[in-house]
Amino acid sequence: MSALIPALAAPSDRPALRCGPDTLTYAELARTAGDLAARIGGLERVAVWATPTARTAVAVVAALLAGVPAVPLNPRTGERELAHILGDSAPGAVLAGPDDVLPPGLAALPRIDVPAGAPAPRAPGAAPRAGRDAIDPEATALVVYTSGTTGPPKGVLLSRRAVAASLDALAEAWDWTGRDVLVHALPLFHVHGLVLGVLGPLRRGGEVRHLGAFSVEGVARELGAGGGTMLFGVPTMYHRLADALPHDPALVKALADARLLVSGSAALPVHDHERITAATGRTVVERYGMSETLMNTSVRPGAGPRPGTVGTPLPGVELRLVEEDGTVLGAYDGETVGEVQVRGPNLFSGYLNRPEATATAFDGDWFRTGDMAVREADGTIRLVGRKATDLIKSGGYKIGAGEIENALLDHPGVREAAVTGEPDPDLGERIVAWVVPADAAAPPAASALADHVARLLAPHKRPRTVRYLDALPRNDLGKILKKRLPAG
């Protein structure tokens, strides 16, 4: 397997990375990351204080060059969770920007400052210090921690093989090349923003432009006059773009001229799909992945609008749906719900220090994702929710919360929606809708919402209870945190 970032082996003056005031060419990135790699070589692991800056990208690239696993740290992590991650991963140092203020929990770790700019060019003939030449493809590249919704966060071991395989599969599916310029404002402590959003364009030899913080103006600027060709975002970002489109001709043109608009980390509501397509003529592509598997499926560009679906398996990825009793579903009927299991070169190597959790996560060589889905007649996957929180068993039916949420969001009186199940003496579980009204002063009636869902889906999928909120609890990637919804 070739190096993860081949362009660093023969660095050029082509732009590699821009984030705020910091811009690095491939030659500058090779020198900066190479110098840092020489300082961290030999450590078992390094933590990276993953702010949305060029320094985070430099630190991770340096770790890859040195063959040292990087542990990205969310700067907003609480002290108890941070202590758990540090105790579990035992990094030998923390890489951070010179001006970053680190929490007390990191005080015991040696700190290595990551320069923001490029070092001065070396004398002619001086070789860049780019770390070891040959690193085992099965060696761990990153240790990414899960969100910890079902217990303490687990360290997901992502090998160099898995990262390369997933990025190459996406490149094939999306025709992603070194000519592309990717624009995004995703967090850099997670797979979406770091692996896809930084390592993805660098592996292709293209350019990544990180906005630092999301703004409609930044997207319009970098995709428009800036010449960006691809945009990565999460549903919250696309919702804000959709809101701005009617009043911003420059944004309309920028999105219309982009080659690829990709949404991930959560389902993009049908209403936002429709608004963006109506204004720009572009279809937002959704894909499906997770920390343990990287990317599994994607809608293919140009395939036409299929809101609510996440496409078909990527090259090299096998996918099946499995019943609770272990029966593999053969039905491609768009109705029968099963758990998604996947296998392929994109899979993680295991959980750090958790052999039992690793063993439980697999059915043979198939990884149990915990996601529930149906398969359409053409093989397209439609996710309906998480097994632990989104599978509702009501009146003898297995119902996915995700499709009900999409139906609710199609109602003009609903701004946000979440669906859960709670015990019911008659039905087993009843469907509960949590709704943020578009107009707090005049929320839609519960009966109107139930009828709306019954008309779009089926009567047994209508919510039996509707609760109104000012906002839904979400994490940094915009995913709804259902466990934080108030008790009924």
C-alpha positions as a printed Julia matrix, in Angstrom:
488×3 Matrix{Float64}:
   0.0     0.0     0.0
   1.29    3.42   -0.9
   1.72    6.18    1.63
  -1.48    7.64    3.02
  -0.63   11.03    1.48
   1.41   10.35   -1.67
   1.7    14.06   -2.51
   4.04   14.54    0.45
   6.61   12.21   -1.08
   7.22   14.66   -3.94
   5.99   17.94   -2.45
   5.08   20.83   -4.71
   3.9    24.41   -4.43
   0.3    23.37   -5.0
  -2.08   24.51   -2.23
  -2.79   21.79    0.3
  -4.55   23.41    3.21
  -6.11   26.72    4.14
  -7.74   27.51    7.46
  -8.3    31.12    8.45
  -5.05   33.04    8.06
  -2.94   29.9     7.67
  -2.19   28.52    4.22
   0.18   25.66    3.46
   1.37   24.27    0.16
   2.28   20.59   -0.08
   5.96   21.54    0.2
   5.28   23.6     3.34
   3.07   20.9     4.83
   5.79   18.3     4.2
   8.41   20.45    5.95
   6.21   21.48    8.88
   4.76   18.04    9.52
   8.11   16.38    8.83
   9.86   18.5    11.46
   7.14   17.68   13.97
   7.24   13.98   13.07
  10.94   13.91   13.97
  10.08   15.2    17.47
   7.36   12.65   18.24
   8.85    9.53   16.65
   9.06    6.65   19.09
   6.05    7.66   21.23
   3.37    5.02   21.62
   0.54    7.53   21.03
   0.06   11.31   20.93
  -3.0    13.35   21.84
  -4.01   16.17   19.49
  -5.9    19.16   20.86
  -8.23   19.22   17.87
  -9.24   22.84   17.39
 -10.65   23.85   13.97
  -7.29   25.16   12.81
  -4.46   24.3    10.42
  -2.41   23.19   13.45
  -4.68   20.2    14.0
  -4.18   19.06   10.42
  -0.42   19.52   10.72
  -0.33   17.55   13.98
  -2.27   14.62   12.57
  -0.22   14.53    9.36
   2.95   14.59   11.47
   1.71   11.63   13.51
   0.97    9.73   10.29
   4.44   10.47    8.97
   6.01    9.31   12.23
   3.88    6.18   12.43
   2.52    7.28   15.82
  -1.24    6.84   16.46
  -3.0    10.17   17.01
  -5.8    10.59   19.56
  -7.92   13.63   18.58
  -9.37   15.41   21.62
 -12.57   17.42   21.45
 -11.74   20.79   23.09
 -15.26   20.84   24.56
 -14.93   17.49   26.33
 -15.81   17.61   30.02
 -13.17   16.91   32.66
 -14.47   13.45   33.6
 -14.64   12.24   30.01
 -11.25   13.76   29.22
  -9.72   11.96   32.2
 -11.19    8.69   30.96
  -9.81    9.16   27.43
  -6.35   10.09   28.69
  -6.25    7.2    31.14
  -7.41    4.76   28.49
  -5.16    5.9    25.63
  -2.09    6.91   27.71
  -0.62    9.38   25.18
   3.05   10.29   25.56
   2.47   13.96   24.73
  -0.2    16.41   23.65
   0.16   18.4    20.43
  -1.44   21.84   20.57
  -1.18   25.32   19.15
   1.17   27.71   20.97
  -1.75   29.9    22.04
  -4.12   27.1    23.04
  -5.15   27.15   26.7
  -5.32   23.53   27.8
  -7.43   22.27   30.72
  -5.82   21.14   33.98
  -6.43   17.51   33.04
  -3.66   17.77   30.44
  -1.13   19.42   32.74
   0.75   16.19   33.45
   1.41   15.49   29.77
   4.45   16.88   27.96
   3.23   19.58   25.59
   4.59   19.99   22.08
   3.6    23.18   20.3
   2.51   22.87   16.68
   3.56   25.83   14.52
   0.82   27.65   12.67
   2.89   28.62    9.66
   5.43   26.93    7.46
   9.11   26.71    8.41
  11.72   28.4     6.31
  12.78   26.45    3.21
  15.76   24.17    3.74
  19.02   24.56    1.92
  19.12   23.04   -1.56
  19.64   19.3    -1.36
  18.38   19.0     2.21
  15.93   16.12    2.46
  12.63   16.68    4.25
  12.25   14.76    7.46
   9.07   12.91    6.68
   9.16   10.06    9.17
   9.58    6.38    8.44
   9.47    5.27    4.82
   7.58    2.01    5.32
   4.85    1.62    7.93
   2.7    -1.5     8.27
  -0.72   -0.84    6.69
  -2.32   -2.58    9.69
  -0.65   -0.14   12.1
  -3.06    2.15   13.92
  -3.33    5.61   12.38
  -5.97    7.13   14.69
  -7.7     6.36   17.97
 -11.1     8.05   17.71
 -13.34    7.93   20.77
 -17.04    7.16   20.51
 -19.62    9.53   21.93
 -20.16    7.36   25.0
 -23.96    7.22   24.78
 -24.05    3.63   26.11
 -21.2     3.85   28.61
 -17.7     5.3    28.82
 -16.33    6.33   25.4
 -14.47    3.55   23.6
 -11.27    4.12   21.65
 -11.8     3.01   18.04
  -8.57    1.78   16.48
  -8.46    2.9    12.84
  -5.65    1.37   10.83
  -3.87    2.99    7.93
  -5.42    0.28    5.76
  -8.96    1.21    6.84
  -8.41    4.94    6.27
  -6.9     4.4     2.82
  -9.56    1.88    1.75
 -12.47    4.09    2.79
 -11.07    7.24    1.18
 -10.28    5.38   -2.04
 -13.79    3.91   -2.17
 -15.27    7.39   -1.81
 -12.95    8.69   -4.51
 -14.23    6.02   -6.88
 -17.89    6.65   -6.02
 -17.63   10.44   -6.19
 -14.98   10.84   -8.95
 -12.91   12.66   -6.33
  -9.57   13.82   -7.76
  -6.67   16.16   -7.09
  -8.48   18.87   -9.03
 -11.14   19.15   -6.35
 -11.18   21.88   -3.71
 -13.13   20.82   -0.62
 -14.84   23.41    1.59
 -16.15   22.59    5.06
 -16.4    23.73    8.68
 -16.69   20.37   10.43
 -15.1    19.57   13.81
 -11.64   18.03   13.46
 -11.88   15.55   16.34
 -14.27   13.26   14.48
 -14.13   10.96   11.44
 -16.31   13.22    9.28
 -14.24   16.37    9.56
 -10.79   14.87   10.09
 -10.63   11.69    8.0
 -13.01   12.62    5.2
 -12.59   16.38    5.4
  -8.79   16.69    5.81
  -7.11   13.39    4.97
  -9.52   12.83    2.07
  -8.44   15.81   -0.08
  -4.79   15.43    0.96
  -4.77   11.77   -0.13
  -6.08   12.84   -3.55
  -3.51   15.63   -3.82
  -6.24   18.27   -3.79
  -6.96   21.2    -1.49
  -8.99   21.56    1.69
 -10.34   24.9     2.88
 -11.62   24.84    6.43
 -13.79   27.8     7.4
 -12.79   27.64   11.06
 -16.4    28.26   12.02
 -19.42   27.68    9.84
 -21.04   30.68    8.19
 -23.27   31.08    5.17
 -21.0    33.87    3.97
 -17.93   31.64    4.22
 -19.54   28.87    2.19
 -20.65   31.33   -0.51
 -17.18   32.9    -0.65
 -15.14   29.7    -0.87
 -17.49   27.83   -3.19
 -18.1    30.89   -5.35
 -15.22   33.19   -6.15
 -12.89   30.87   -4.24
 -13.33   28.1    -6.77
 -14.41   25.37   -4.36
 -15.84   22.27   -6.02
 -17.12   20.21   -3.04
 -18.93   21.01    0.2
 -19.17   18.72    3.23
 -21.65   19.53    5.98
 -24.13   18.23    8.53
 -27.9    18.77    8.4
 -27.81   21.83   10.68
 -25.47   23.56    8.23
 -27.57   22.68    5.2
 -30.7    23.86    7.02
 -29.1    27.26    7.52
 -28.01   27.35    3.88
 -31.56   26.47    2.8
 -32.94   29.3     4.96
 -30.53   31.78    3.35
 -31.03   30.77   -0.3
 -34.16   32.86   -1.02
 -32.3    36.06   -0.06
 -28.76   35.34   -1.28
 -28.2    35.08   -5.07
 -24.45   34.64   -4.54
 -25.07   31.58   -2.36
 -27.48   30.15   -4.93
 -24.84   30.45   -7.64
 -22.09   29.05   -5.41
 -24.08   25.92   -4.55
 -25.29   25.52   -8.12
 -21.72   25.67   -9.45
 -20.33   23.18   -6.91
 -19.6    19.72   -8.25
 -20.67   17.87   -5.12
 -22.68   18.7    -1.99
 -22.42   16.02    0.72
 -24.33   15.76    4.0
 -23.6    13.28    6.75
 -23.5    12.44   10.47
 -27.33   12.54   10.63
 -30.24   12.38    8.21
 -30.94   15.52    6.17
 -34.67   16.31    6.4
 -36.66   15.94    3.19
 -37.81   19.56    3.38
 -34.22   20.85    3.28
 -33.36   18.51    0.39
 -36.27   19.93   -1.54
 -35.52   23.57   -0.77
 -31.88   23.28   -1.86
 -32.72   21.39   -5.05
 -35.49   23.83   -5.97
 -33.21   26.85   -5.53
 -29.99   25.49   -7.05
 -30.82   22.47   -9.17
 -28.3    20.49   -7.11
 -29.03   17.31   -5.18
 -27.38   16.89   -1.79
 -25.65   13.5    -1.6
 -26.03   11.55    1.65
 -23.69    8.82    2.79
 -23.57    6.5     5.77
 -20.71    5.64    8.06
 -19.57    5.55   11.66
 -16.35    5.67   13.63
 -15.89    1.89   13.6
 -16.55    1.43    9.88
 -15.63    4.76    8.29
 -17.83    4.95    5.16
 -20.21    2.15    4.18
 -22.63    3.5     1.58
 -23.3     6.59   -0.51
 -25.8     7.98   -2.93
 -24.02    8.34   -6.24
 -23.71   11.86   -7.68
 -26.23   12.43  -10.44
 -28.41    9.55   -9.26
 -31.38   11.85   -8.71
 -33.01   12.96   -5.48
 -33.74   10.15   -3.02
 -34.26   11.96    0.3
 -34.14    9.63    3.26
 -31.78    7.14    1.64
 -28.01    6.71    2.01
 -27.36    4.95   -1.29
 -25.73    1.6    -1.96
 -22.58   -0.03   -0.56
 -19.27    1.52   -1.57
 -16.72   -0.49   -3.55
 -15.24   -3.2    -1.34
 -17.97   -2.96    1.33
 -20.42   -5.81    1.9
 -23.68   -5.08    3.73
 -26.52   -7.22    5.01
 -29.64   -6.74    7.16
 -30.19   -9.18   10.03
 -33.24  -10.03   12.15
 -33.04  -10.14   15.94
 -32.8   -13.96   15.82
 -29.8   -13.76   13.46
 -31.73  -14.5    10.26
 -30.27  -12.67    7.29
 -33.01  -10.77    5.45
 -33.38  -11.43    1.77
 -36.29   -9.03    1.3
 -35.69   -5.9    -0.78
 -39.19   -4.61   -0.09
 -38.54   -1.2     1.49
 -40.49   -2.26    4.61
 -38.76   -5.12    6.45
 -36.48   -3.69    9.14
 -33.18   -5.31   10.08
 -29.9    -4.39   11.74
 -27.15   -3.27    9.38
 -24.04   -5.46    9.45
 -21.0    -4.72    7.3
 -17.62   -6.17    6.46
 -14.73   -5.01    4.32
 -11.31   -3.35    4.43
 -12.9    -0.18    5.89
 -13.52   -1.77    9.31
 -11.69   -0.78   12.48
  -9.19   -3.1    14.15
 -10.96   -3.2    17.52
 -11.57   -1.11   20.64
  -8.5    -0.04   22.59
  -8.13   -2.11   25.79
 -11.62   -3.61   25.28
 -11.27   -7.16   23.86
 -14.68   -8.21   25.17
 -16.42   -5.21   23.61
 -14.59   -5.9    20.35
 -15.73   -9.53   20.32
 -19.33   -8.56   21.1
 -19.36   -6.04   18.26
 -18.81   -8.73   15.63
 -20.9   -11.58   14.24
 -18.05  -13.59   12.76
 -16.33  -11.08   10.5
 -19.47   -8.93   10.18
 -19.6    -5.78   12.31
 -22.88   -5.14   14.1
 -23.54   -1.44   13.52
 -26.59   -1.13   15.79
 -28.29    0.83   12.99
 -31.68   -0.31   11.69
 -32.57   -0.03    8.02
 -34.71   -1.29    5.18
 -33.53   -2.12    1.67
 -35.36   -0.84   -1.38
 -35.95   -2.98   -4.48
 -32.88   -1.48   -6.2
 -30.61   -2.22   -3.22
 -30.69    1.32   -1.83
 -30.41    1.51    1.96
 -32.81    3.63    4.0
 -31.86    4.05    7.66
 -34.71    4.13   10.16
 -32.81    4.62   13.42
 -30.53    3.13   16.06
 -31.4    -0.25   17.51
 -30.9     1.0    21.08
 -32.94    4.21   20.84
 -34.89    4.32   17.56
 -36.47    0.91   17.1
 -40.02    1.06   18.43
 -42.1    -2.1    18.85
 -45.7    -0.99   18.81
 -48.82   -3.1    18.26
 -46.81   -5.97   16.82
 -44.92   -3.76   14.34
 -41.24   -2.87   14.28
 -41.08    0.83   13.48
 -38.04    3.02   12.84
 -38.11    6.46   14.45
 -36.22    8.05   11.55
 -38.97    7.73    8.97
 -41.52    9.24   11.36
 -39.14   12.13   12.08
 -38.81   12.81    8.34
 -42.58   12.75    7.97
 -43.01   15.23   10.82
 -40.39   17.54    9.32
 -42.44   17.58    6.13
 -45.2    19.4     8.05
 -44.93   23.21    7.64
 -45.58   23.77   11.33
 -42.57   21.7    12.47
 -39.03   23.09   12.71
 -37.36   20.15   14.49
 -38.57   16.7    15.46
 -37.44   13.64   17.36
 -39.33   10.39   17.91
 -38.97    7.91   20.76
 -40.92    5.0    22.2
 -42.16    4.62   25.74
 -43.98    1.79   27.53
 -47.67    1.35   26.8
 -49.87   -1.3    28.47
 -51.81   -1.96   25.28
 -49.33   -1.43   22.42
 -46.13   -2.49   24.18
 -44.6     0.83   23.18
 -46.31    3.98   22.0
 -44.77    6.45   19.58
 -43.88    9.82   21.14
 -43.05   12.84   19.01
 -40.9    15.66   20.38
 -41.56   18.75   18.29
 -40.03   22.22   18.03
 -42.76   24.26   16.34
 -41.96   26.65   13.5
 -44.09   29.18   15.39
 -43.89   28.74   19.15
 -46.99   30.89   19.6
 -49.11   28.65   17.37
 -47.85   25.06   17.44
 -49.62   22.52   15.22
 -52.19   20.38   17.01
 -51.13   16.92   18.05
 -54.04   15.4    16.14
 -53.01   17.24   12.97
 -49.47   15.88   13.27
 -50.73   12.34   13.87
 -52.99   12.53   10.83
 -50.12   13.96    8.75
 -47.85   11.02    9.61
 -50.62    8.45    9.07
 -51.31    9.89    5.62
 -47.64    9.87    4.55
 -46.63    6.55    6.11
 -49.25    4.29    7.71
 -51.78    4.59   10.54
 -49.76    2.4    12.91
 -46.8     4.8    12.58
 -48.64    7.88   13.82
 -47.45    9.41   17.12
 -49.78    8.75   20.04
 -48.23   11.52   22.15
 -46.76   14.88   21.08
 -44.56   16.97   23.35
 -43.42   20.47   22.44
 -39.94   21.87   23.15
 -38.04   25.09   22.47
 -35.06   23.13   21.1
 -33.81   19.56   20.83
 -30.58   18.56   22.61
 -27.8    18.0    20.04
 -24.08   17.17   20.04
 -21.3    18.98   18.19
 -22.17   17.23   14.92
 -25.84   18.1    15.11
 -27.06   14.63   16.15
 -30.07   14.64   18.44
 -29.27   13.31   21.91
 -32.48   11.46   22.73
 -31.25   10.32   26.12
 -31.25   13.98   27.15
 -34.89   14.55   26.3
 -36.87   15.43   29.44
 -38.78   12.67   31.19
 -42.37   12.41   30.03
